[in-house]
Structure formats: C-alpha cells, structure tokens
Amino acid sequence: MGYNNIIVVDGGSNDRTVEIAKSKGVTVVFQRGKGKANAIATGINYVKTPYVLIIDGDYTYPAKYIDDLYRKILEGYDEVIGARVYGEGYSFMYRIGNKILTAFFNLLFGVKLRDVLSGMYMLRLESVRDALFETKGFSIESEIVAHIIGTSGVVTEVPIEYRKRVGKKKLKVLHGIKIAIDMIRLTWRYNPVFIIFFMGSLLLVPGIILSGWVLYQYLTTGVKYYVKGILAAIMSVGGFVSLALAILSLYFKRMEYRLRRRLMEIEKRIKEYGKRSES
C-alpha cells in the first residue's frame, strides 16, 4: 500500500511521530507557526490532489469512514464533514458544548449542521485555496465551513463514530468561548448584513426599559416626559425594525443555501442523464 498521498504535519512533537511516519513512506512537513490552524494551513499547501481529507491524529476518528466521505464529495459537494454521532469519545460537557457552538454557528450562517467542529472532513481543494486562515487553534473548522458557504459552496455531513482520545484532551472551556467569539468575527466577514441589523436590534433593550419608566412615571405621578418618551419610541421602533431585518437576512441566507443545494442536485441529475444517453 502506498502512503505518498498522506501528509503528516508536525508541530514540534517530542515523541517518535516523525520517525515512524517517515518509516512508512509518509510525507512529513514541519508547520509554520503554532497551533492547529497553522498546521492545517501548512498541510494544504503541499496537497496536489483535487480533494483533501483532514483528520486529527489522536485516534478519535476511525479511518474506515474515509471512503464514505470520498463517495459523498464526488456528488458535487465542496466539503463533507464527519459528524460525530456515535461512539464513546464525548464527555457530557464536551457534547453539550459542541451542540451549543454548532447551534450558534447554524444561527449565524443559516445552515443546519450537526457537528461544525468535527476534526475529520474532506474538502474540494479549490474551495479553500483562497481561504484566509485568520482564526487560530480550534476555530479553524468553523472558519473553513464559513468560507465555503460564504463563497457559494455547499457543505454536507456523513455520520461517523467518535472514539476515546489517546492522550490528554487539549480542548478547554476557554477554547469554547474563543470559538464562539471567532464565529461572530467570521459572520462579520461572510454575513455582515446580519451583524449590522442585529447590533441595531439591541436598541430594543434600552428602548423598552425607557418606555416602561416613562409609562410608570405617568401612571404613578402624572408627569409626562415628552422628550424621553419620543426617544424611547425611536429606539424601540428602530430596534424592532432592525430585529425584523436581521431575521429576514437569515431567511435569505438560508434560502440562498437551499437554492445552491437544489442546483447541485439538478446538475448531478443532468450529468447522470447524459451518461445514460451516451450508453
């Protein structure tokens, strides 16, 4: 079996990773910078094939699912994620945190994924050639997905097993908070309309509070605060309109993504029909 298409990115390991990998004929490259994001960015520069599989080297992702991801991406997708739905690799807190972050990403980008942070996924190389790779560490998976769906790509998932990690888990609660912040930054880059209107919708909070105060003063003391009442009305109406537009922007984003998937399916059927006609 040949291993010439396997690339191991070494980030300065002090075990026998490099020695063992080279003994198997695997290409070993040394990453630029530190962290997972730099490791992936480094490795992609050495890929010569149309598709690339990225997989964490901690035993948690079984290689037996590679064929499933490959068959799926040949249908025309730009990324196929191995969604971790089976196995004992998740602790309860880790599972809850992943669900929250995935739901948050789905809200921001108008998609319906189950595991946006999976460390096993296959990419069509051209879909990420122009990615900026600006986020660091464990946010890189969400940046790749955001880049693909933000540049007219289509992402899907394949259910996989998730095994217990060999060695100590590096992901902490603070990493989860940073990932959420990075997702907001990615939204500003790939879906800025939602962020702008969402920020405007925050006017609802002081608007409602001030409106309640003005009404309370009028009912209890009979004093009419005209200027503050007008200001409260402006903030409330502006916040409500912004909220409605933010929701509308998400709806259009979701509709755009559905149309892409539908067009991909139509293109696939046309190709299949053409092959049958030729035969």
Short mmCIF file of the C-alpha atoms (twelve columns), coordinates in Angstrom:
data_MODEL
# 
_entry.id   MODEL 
# 
loop_
_atom_site.group_PDB 
_atom_site.id 
_atom_site.type_symbol 
_atom_site.label_atom_id 
_atom_site.label_alt_id 
_atom_site.label_comp_id 
_atom_site.label_asym_id 
_atom_site.label_seq_id 
_atom_site.Cartn_x 
_atom_site.Cartn_y 
_atom_site.Cartn_z 
_atom_site.pdbx_PDB_model_num 
ATOM 1   C CA . MET A 1   0.000   0.000  0.000   1 
ATOM 2   C CA . GLY A 2   1.364   3.445  -0.908  1 
ATOM 3   C CA . TYR A 3   1.375   6.328  1.552   1 
ATOM 4   C CA . ASN A 4   2.767   9.025  -0.764  1 
ATOM 5   C CA . ASN A 5   -0.524  10.973 -0.653  1 
ATOM 6   C CA . ILE A 6   -0.524  11.132 3.156   1 
ATOM 7   C CA . ILE A 7   0.908   14.274 4.736   1 
ATOM 8   C CA . VAL A 8   1.782   14.444 8.417   1 
ATOM 9   C CA . VAL A 9   2.192   17.974 9.715   1 
ATOM 10  C CA . ASP A 10  4.495   18.004 12.710  1 
ATOM 11  C CA . GLY A 11  4.244   20.873 15.151  1 
ATOM 12  C CA . GLY A 12  7.393   20.113 17.100  1 
ATOM 13  C CA . SER A 13  6.458   16.761 18.641  1 
ATOM 14  C CA . ASN A 14  8.940   15.198 21.060  1 
ATOM 15  C CA . ASP A 15  7.845   11.580 20.551  1 
ATOM 16  C CA . ARG A 16  8.608   9.310  17.583  1 
ATOM 17  C CA . THR A 17  5.918   10.723 15.278  1 
ATOM 18  C CA . VAL A 18  8.328   11.959 12.604  1 
ATOM 19  C CA . GLU A 19  10.466  8.814  12.711  1 
ATOM 20  C CA . ILE A 20  7.511   6.424  12.452  1 
ATOM 21  C CA . ALA A 21  5.784   8.442  9.710   1 
ATOM 22  C CA . LYS A 22  8.926   8.601  7.574   1 
ATOM 23  C CA . SER A 23  9.498   4.875  8.010   1 
ATOM 24  C CA . LYS A 24  6.078   4.281  6.392   1 
ATOM 25  C CA . GLY A 25  6.919   6.451  3.396   1 
ATOM 26  C CA . VAL A 26  4.627   9.248  4.556   1 
ATOM 27  C CA . THR A 27  5.458   12.857 3.665   1 
ATOM 28  C CA . VAL A 28  6.338   14.782 6.825   1 
ATOM 29  C CA . VAL A 29  6.305   18.580 6.826   1 
ATOM 30  C CA . PHE A 30  7.000   20.943 9.687   1 
ATOM 31  C CA . GLN A 31  4.324   23.516 10.291  1 
ATOM 32  C CA . ARG A 32  4.792   27.245 10.170  1 
ATOM 33  C CA . GLY A 33  3.743   28.915 13.402  1 
ATOM 34  C CA . LYS A 34  1.922   27.168 16.219  1 
ATOM 35  C CA . GLY A 35  -1.482  25.605 16.769  1 
ATOM 36  C CA . LYS A 36  -3.960  23.543 14.808  1 
ATOM 37  C CA . ALA A 37  -4.952  26.261 12.350  1 
ATOM 38  C CA . ASN A 38  -1.371  26.797 11.213  1 
ATOM 39  C CA . ALA A 39  -0.889  23.039 10.918  1 
ATOM 40  C CA . ILE A 40  -3.858  22.737 8.536   1 
ATOM 41  C CA . ALA A 41  -2.830  25.815 6.538   1 
ATOM 42  C CA . THR A 42  0.674   24.389 6.192   1 
ATOM 43  C CA . GLY A 43  -0.501  20.942 5.119   1 
ATOM 44  C CA . ILE A 44  -2.912  22.236 2.469   1 
ATOM 45  C CA . ASN A 45  -0.035  23.955 0.664   1 
ATOM 46  C CA . TYR A 46  1.502   20.531 -0.044  1 
ATOM 47  C CA . VAL A 47  -1.659  18.888 -1.420  1 
ATOM 48  C CA . LYS A 48  -1.600  18.074 -5.156  1 
ATOM 49  C CA . THR A 49  -4.858  16.107 -5.449  1 
ATOM 50  C CA . PRO A 50  -8.319  17.594 -6.201  1 
ATOM 51  C CA . TYR A 51  -9.616  16.558 -2.766  1 
ATOM 52  C CA . VAL A 52  -8.015  16.539 0.661   1 
ATOM 53  C CA . LEU A 53  -9.006  14.709 3.841   1 
ATOM 54  C CA . ILE A 54  -8.146  16.417 7.110   1 
ATOM 55  C CA . ILE A 55  -8.146  14.236 10.221  1 
ATOM 56  C CA . ASP A 56  -6.912  14.782 13.768  1 
ATOM 57  C CA . GLY A 57  -4.086  12.454 14.735  1 
ATOM 58  C CA . ASP A 58  -5.386  11.487 18.175  1 
ATOM 59  C CA . TYR A 59  -7.116  8.164  17.339  1 
ATOM 60  C CA . THR A 60  -10.611 9.613  17.864  1 
ATOM 61  C CA . TYR A 61  -11.622 9.477  14.172  1 
ATOM 62  C CA . PRO A 62  -11.740 5.983  12.571  1 
ATOM 63  C CA . ALA A 63  -10.167 5.875  9.112   1 
ATOM 64  C CA . LYS A 64  -12.840 3.404  7.952   1 
ATOM 65  C CA . TYR A 65  -15.141 6.356  7.176   1 
ATOM 66  C CA . ILE A 66  -12.789 7.898  4.612   1 
ATOM 67  C CA . ASP A 67  -14.489 6.039  1.750   1 
ATOM 68  C CA . ASP A 68  -17.900 7.340  2.892   1 
ATOM 69  C CA . LEU A 69  -16.656 10.930 2.837   1 
ATOM 70  C CA . TYR A 70  -14.998 10.440 -0.546  1 
ATOM 71  C CA . ARG A 71  -18.089 8.951  -2.184  1 
ATOM 72  C CA . LYS A 72  -20.177 11.819 -0.833  1 
ATOM 73  C CA . ILE A 73  -17.887 14.616 -2.008  1 
ATOM 74  C CA . LEU A 74  -17.866 13.135 -5.529  1 
ATOM 75  C CA . GLU A 75  -21.564 14.025 -5.683  1 
ATOM 76  C CA . GLY A 76  -20.514 17.657 -6.066  1 
ATOM 77  C CA . TYR A 77  -20.093 18.963 -2.521  1 
ATOM 78  C CA . ASP A 78  -17.281 21.309 -1.515  1 
ATOM 79  C CA . GLU A 79  -16.951 19.877 1.996   1 
ATOM 80  C CA . VAL A 80  -18.134 16.702 3.680   1 
ATOM 81  C CA . ILE A 81  -17.944 16.709 7.472   1 
ATOM 82  C CA . GLY A 82  -17.698 13.556 9.539   1 
ATOM 83  C CA . ALA A 83  -20.442 14.323 12.063  1 
ATOM 84  C CA . ARG A 84  -19.702 12.631 15.396  1 
ATOM 85  C CA . VAL A 85  -22.981 10.936 16.276  1 
ATOM 86  C CA . TYR A 86  -21.751 7.534  17.518  1 
ATOM 87  C CA . GLY A 87  -19.155 6.332  19.991  1 
ATOM 88  C CA . GLU A 88  -17.926 6.994  23.499  1 
ATOM 89  C CA . GLY A 89  -15.379 9.722  22.802  1 
ATOM 90  C CA . TYR A 90  -17.599 12.543 24.060  1 
ATOM 91  C CA . SER A 91  -17.817 13.523 27.709  1 
ATOM 92  C CA . PHE A 92  -21.195 15.004 28.684  1 
ATOM 93  C CA . MET A 93  -19.872 18.575 28.955  1 
ATOM 94  C CA . TYR A 94  -17.935 18.268 25.709  1 
ATOM 95  C CA . ARG A 95  -21.043 17.023 23.891  1 
ATOM 96  C CA . ILE A 96  -23.207 19.861 25.257  1 
ATOM 97  C CA . GLY A 97  -20.574 22.465 24.398  1 
ATOM 98  C CA . ASN A 98  -20.282 21.165 20.841  1 
ATOM 99  C CA . LYS A 99  -24.068 21.224 20.383  1 
ATOM 100 C CA . ILE A 100 -24.262 24.820 21.659  1 
ATOM 101 C CA . LEU A 101 -21.463 26.035 19.400  1 
ATOM 102 C CA . THR A 102 -22.877 24.217 16.364  1 
ATOM 103 C CA . ALA A 103 -26.345 25.667 17.031  1 
ATOM 104 C CA . PHE A 104 -24.778 29.131 17.372  1 
ATOM 105 C CA . PHE A 105 -22.978 28.702 14.041  1 
ATOM 106 C CA . ASN A 106 -26.184 27.481 12.383  1 
ATOM 107 C CA . LEU A 107 -27.996 30.591 13.632  1 
ATOM 108 C CA . LEU A 108 -25.329 32.966 12.363  1 
ATOM 109 C CA . PHE A 109 -24.948 31.379 8.931   1 
ATOM 110 C CA . GLY A 110 -28.410 29.976 8.224   1 
ATOM 111 C CA . VAL A 111 -27.401 26.309 7.879   1 
ATOM 112 C CA . LYS A 112 -28.417 23.081 9.623   1 
ATOM 113 C CA . LEU A 113 -25.257 21.197 10.514  1 
ATOM 114 C CA . ARG A 114 -24.826 18.697 13.332  1 
ATOM 115 C CA . ASP A 115 -21.105 18.972 14.011  1 
ATOM 116 C CA . VAL A 116 -19.382 22.030 12.584  1 
ATOM 117 C CA . LEU A 117 -16.282 21.465 14.765  1 
ATOM 118 C CA . SER A 118 -15.515 17.893 13.729  1 
ATOM 119 C CA . GLY A 119 -11.816 17.185 13.199  1 
ATOM 120 C CA . MET A 120 -12.461 14.833 10.273  1 
ATOM 121 C CA . TYR A 121 -13.648 16.317 6.997   1 
ATOM 122 C CA . MET A 122 -12.965 16.185 3.273   1 
ATOM 123 C CA . LEU A 123 -12.591 19.276 1.090   1 
ATOM 124 C CA . ARG A 124 -12.558 20.055 -2.582  1 
ATOM 125 C CA . LEU A 125 -9.171  21.739 -2.626  1 
ATOM 126 C CA . GLU A 126 -10.161 24.627 -4.904  1 
ATOM 127 C CA . SER A 127 -12.893 25.650 -2.463  1 
ATOM 128 C CA . VAL A 128 -10.331 26.572 0.214   1 
ATOM 129 C CA . ARG A 129 -7.390  27.759 -1.875  1 
ATOM 130 C CA . ASP A 130 -8.344  31.407 -1.236  1 
ATOM 131 C CA . ALA A 131 -9.292  30.967 2.432   1 
ATOM 132 C CA . LEU A 132 -7.533  33.454 4.711   1 
ATOM 133 C CA . PHE A 133 -6.972  31.103 7.682   1 
ATOM 134 C CA . GLU A 134 -7.123  34.045 10.075  1 
ATOM 135 C CA . THR A 135 -8.552  32.265 13.100  1 
ATOM 136 C CA . LYS A 136 -6.272  30.333 15.394  1 
ATOM 137 C CA . GLY A 137 -6.460  27.000 17.191  1 
ATOM 138 C CA . PHE A 138 -9.744  25.094 17.313  1 
ATOM 139 C CA . SER A 139 -11.737 27.753 15.428  1 
ATOM 140 C CA . ILE A 140 -10.238 26.665 12.107  1 
ATOM 141 C CA . GLU A 141 -13.008 24.136 11.352  1 
ATOM 142 C CA . SER A 142 -15.721 26.776 11.678  1 
ATOM 143 C CA . GLU A 143 -13.682 29.184 9.525   1 
ATOM 144 C CA . ILE A 144 -13.384 26.629 6.736   1 
ATOM 145 C CA . VAL A 145 -17.131 25.939 6.755   1 
ATOM 146 C CA . ALA A 146 -17.917 29.676 6.920   1 
ATOM 147 C CA . HIS A 147 -15.599 30.341 3.973   1 
ATOM 148 C CA . ILE A 148 -17.155 27.630 1.832   1 
ATOM 149 C CA . ILE A 149 -20.789 28.533 2.447   1 
ATOM 150 C CA . GLY A 150 -19.904 32.233 2.226   1 
ATOM 151 C CA . THR A 151 -18.356 31.789 -1.231  1 
ATOM 152 C CA . SER A 152 -21.158 29.845 -2.936  1 
ATOM 153 C CA . GLY A 153 -20.046 26.405 -1.793  1 
ATOM 154 C CA . VAL A 154 -22.139 23.527 -0.465  1 
ATOM 155 C CA . VAL A 155 -21.426 21.535 2.714   1 
ATOM 156 C CA . THR A 156 -22.913 18.241 3.858   1 
ATOM 157 C CA . GLU A 157 -22.271 15.650 6.580   1 
ATOM 158 C CA . VAL A 158 -21.755 11.915 6.980   1 
ATOM 159 C CA . PRO A 159 -22.367 10.285 10.392  1 
ATOM 160 C CA . ILE A 160 -19.253 8.772  11.941  1 
ATOM 161 C CA . GLU A 161 -18.089 7.149  15.176  1 
ATOM 162 C CA . TYR A 162 -16.043 9.133  17.717  1 
ATOM 163 C CA . ARG A 163 -13.591 7.123  19.827  1 
ATOM 164 C CA . LYS A 164 -11.868 7.958  23.082  1 
ATOM 165 C CA . ARG A 165 -8.765  10.033 22.617  1 
ATOM 166 C CA . VAL A 166 -5.306  8.581  23.155  1 
ATOM 167 C CA . GLY A 167 -3.578  11.089 25.425  1 
ATOM 168 C CA . LYS A 168 -4.815  14.185 27.213  1 
ATOM 169 C CA . LYS A 169 -7.580  16.292 25.643  1 
ATOM 170 C CA . LYS A 170 -6.416  19.840 24.879  1 
ATOM 171 C CA . LEU A 171 -9.822  21.482 24.441  1 
ATOM 172 C CA . LYS A 172 -10.930 23.552 27.467  1 
ATOM 173 C CA . VAL A 173 -13.932 25.742 28.334  1 
ATOM 174 C CA . LEU A 174 -11.989 28.887 27.417  1 
ATOM 175 C CA . HIS A 175 -11.397 27.429 23.954  1 
ATOM 176 C CA . GLY A 176 -15.166 27.152 23.529  1 
ATOM 177 C CA . ILE A 177 -15.625 30.825 24.406  1 
ATOM 178 C CA . LYS A 178 -12.924 31.806 21.923  1 
ATOM 179 C CA . ILE A 179 -14.558 29.677 19.216  1 
ATOM 180 C CA . ALA A 180 -17.884 31.485 19.790  1 
ATOM 181 C CA . ILE A 181 -16.151 34.884 19.520  1 
ATOM 182 C CA . ASP A 182 -14.395 33.781 16.336  1 
ATOM 183 C CA . MET A 183 -17.735 32.686 14.882  1 
ATOM 184 C CA . ILE A 184 -19.027 36.230 15.380  1 
ATOM 185 C CA . ARG A 185 -15.917 37.580 13.646  1 
ATOM 186 C CA . LEU A 186 -16.489 35.171 10.762  1 
ATOM 187 C CA . THR A 187 -20.088 36.346 10.497  1 
ATOM 188 C CA . TRP A 188 -18.858 39.921 10.091  1 
ATOM 189 C CA . ARG A 189 -16.697 38.728 7.184   1 
ATOM 190 C CA . TYR A 190 -19.146 36.408 5.435   1 
ATOM 191 C CA . ASN A 191 -22.600 37.639 6.542   1 
ATOM 192 C CA . PRO A 192 -22.137 41.288 7.634   1 
ATOM 193 C CA . VAL A 193 -25.757 42.281 6.940   1 
ATOM 194 C CA . PHE A 194 -26.974 40.087 9.794   1 
ATOM 195 C CA . ILE A 195 -24.428 41.507 12.251  1 
ATOM 196 C CA . ILE A 196 -25.284 45.120 11.341  1 
ATOM 197 C CA . PHE A 197 -29.013 44.628 11.801  1 
ATOM 198 C CA . PHE A 198 -28.529 42.501 14.919  1 
ATOM 199 C CA . MET A 199 -26.470 45.270 16.535  1 
ATOM 200 C CA . GLY A 200 -29.222 47.711 15.627  1 
ATOM 201 C CA . SER A 201 -31.816 45.443 17.226  1 
ATOM 202 C CA . LEU A 202 -30.060 45.875 20.591  1 
ATOM 203 C CA . LEU A 203 -31.711 49.303 20.738  1 
ATOM 204 C CA . LEU A 204 -34.837 47.408 21.756  1 
ATOM 205 C CA . VAL A 205 -33.414 46.813 25.230  1 
ATOM 206 C CA . PRO A 206 -32.909 50.459 26.331  1 
ATOM 207 C CA . GLY A 207 -35.980 51.439 24.319  1 
ATOM 208 C CA . ILE A 208 -38.259 49.065 26.214  1 
ATOM 209 C CA . ILE A 209 -36.680 49.965 29.573  1 
ATOM 210 C CA . LEU A 210 -37.060 53.701 28.958  1 
ATOM 211 C CA . SER A 211 -40.611 53.242 27.667  1 
ATOM 212 C CA . GLY A 212 -41.526 51.342 30.824  1 
ATOM 213 C CA . TRP A 213 -40.005 54.036 33.006  1 
ATOM 214 C CA . VAL A 214 -41.851 56.855 31.188  1 
ATOM 215 C CA . LEU A 215 -45.139 54.952 31.455  1 
ATOM 216 C CA . TYR A 216 -44.566 54.194 35.142  1 
ATOM 217 C CA . GLN A 217 -43.888 57.865 35.905  1 
ATOM 218 C CA . TYR A 218 -47.026 58.941 34.067  1 
ATOM 219 C CA . LEU A 219 -49.243 56.387 35.825  1 
ATOM 220 C CA . THR A 220 -47.861 57.000 39.335  1 
ATOM 221 C CA . THR A 221 -47.056 60.714 39.337  1 
ATOM 222 C CA . GLY A 222 -48.866 62.082 36.283  1 
ATOM 223 C CA . VAL A 223 -45.646 63.619 34.965  1 
ATOM 224 C CA . LYS A 224 -45.265 63.463 31.180  1 
ATOM 225 C CA . TYR A 225 -41.717 63.094 29.843  1 
ATOM 226 C CA . TYR A 226 -42.192 64.061 26.213  1 
ATOM 227 C CA . VAL A 227 -38.563 64.089 25.088  1 
ATOM 228 C CA . LYS A 228 -37.732 60.826 26.841  1 
ATOM 229 C CA . GLY A 229 -40.954 59.316 25.524  1 
ATOM 230 C CA . ILE A 230 -40.051 60.254 21.942  1 
ATOM 231 C CA . LEU A 231 -36.517 58.915 22.428  1 
ATOM 232 C CA . ALA A 232 -37.897 55.644 23.836  1 
ATOM 233 C CA . ALA A 233 -40.266 55.301 20.870  1 
ATOM 234 C CA . ILE A 234 -37.461 55.933 18.360  1 
ATOM 235 C CA . MET A 235 -35.178 53.348 19.987  1 
ATOM 236 C CA . SER A 236 -37.971 50.780 20.291  1 
ATOM 237 C CA . VAL A 237 -39.160 51.171 16.692  1 
ATOM 238 C CA . GLY A 238 -35.590 51.268 15.348  1 
ATOM 239 C CA . GLY A 239 -34.654 48.187 17.354  1 
ATOM 240 C CA . PHE A 240 -37.754 46.293 16.253  1 
ATOM 241 C CA . VAL A 241 -37.193 47.122 12.572  1 
ATOM 242 C CA . SER A 242 -33.530 46.094 12.850  1 
ATOM 243 C CA . LEU A 243 -34.516 42.820 14.504  1 
ATOM 244 C CA . ALA A 244 -37.009 42.096 11.729  1 
ATOM 245 C CA . LEU A 245 -34.358 42.834 9.090   1 
ATOM 246 C CA . ALA A 246 -31.796 40.635 10.894  1 
ATOM 247 C CA . ILE A 247 -34.268 37.737 10.860  1 
ATOM 248 C CA . LEU A 248 -35.040 38.453 7.211   1 
ATOM 249 C CA . SER A 249 -31.331 38.411 6.324   1 
ATOM 250 C CA . LEU A 250 -31.014 34.957 7.917   1 
ATOM 251 C CA . TYR A 251 -34.038 33.771 5.957   1 
ATOM 252 C CA . PHE A 252 -32.499 34.964 2.672   1 
ATOM 253 C CA . LYS A 253 -29.171 33.346 3.584   1 
ATOM 254 C CA . ARG A 254 -30.911 30.048 4.294   1 
ATOM 255 C CA . MET A 255 -32.914 30.321 1.075   1 
ATOM 256 C CA . GLU A 256 -29.703 31.017 -0.873  1 
ATOM 257 C CA . TYR A 257 -28.092 27.910 0.585   1 
ATOM 258 C CA . ARG A 258 -31.134 25.752 -0.256  1 
ATOM 259 C CA . LEU A 259 -31.048 27.028 -3.839  1 
ATOM 260 C CA . ARG A 260 -27.375 26.093 -4.140  1 
ATOM 261 C CA . ARG A 261 -28.084 22.568 -2.948  1 
ATOM 262 C CA . ARG A 262 -31.027 22.289 -5.320  1 
ATOM 263 C CA . LEU A 263 -28.954 23.499 -8.279  1 
ATOM 264 C CA . MET A 264 -26.247 20.991 -7.392  1 
ATOM 265 C CA . GLU A 265 -28.821 18.183 -7.380  1 
ATOM 266 C CA . ILE A 266 -30.193 19.300 -10.756 1 
ATOM 267 C CA . GLU A 267 -26.682 19.422 -12.213 1 
ATOM 268 C CA . LYS A 268 -25.994 15.933 -10.900 1 
ATOM 269 C CA . ARG A 269 -29.176 14.563 -12.475 1 
ATOM 270 C CA . ILE A 270 -28.344 16.208 -15.813 1 
ATOM 271 C CA . LYS A 271 -24.901 14.569 -15.796 1 
ATOM 272 C CA . GLU A 272 -26.400 11.167 -14.937 1 
ATOM 273 C CA . TYR A 273 -28.977 11.558 -17.712 1 
ATOM 274 C CA . GLY A 274 -26.212 12.480 -20.163 1 
ATOM 275 C CA . LYS A 275 -24.210 9.371  -19.262 1 
ATOM 276 C CA . ARG A 276 -27.255 7.137  -19.726 1 
ATOM 277 C CA . SER A 277 -27.985 8.747  -23.088 1 
ATOM 278 C CA . GLU A 278 -24.422 8.139  -24.285 1 
ATOM 279 C CA . SER A 279 -24.585 4.489  -23.274 1 
# 
